[in-house]
Amino acid sequence: MDKIYRSDPIWVLGLTGPTLVSVSHGMLFINGSTGGNGTTGMITSRDSIYIELVSSDTFDTTVSSTLSILGLT
């Protein structure tokens, strides 16, 4: 409980230019950055995204985040 978890890398391919990306909860990391980008950032094709979440402080509560790229989740 109250432990930090980082997702596996999410590889982004096929973008034609810089694109806004956001997460609904947690912290967004782009290309393995050591400092988080908050909940939004700009990415380009071949970038990797990581989402870092803090687990719930209770056993019966799930923590999740939604990733949005170009308005698609």
Buried (B, 14 or more C-beta within 10 A) or exposed (E): EEEEEEBEEEEBEEBEEEBEBBBEEBBBBBBEEEEBBEBEBEBEEEBBBBBBBBBEEEEEEEEEBEBBBEEEE
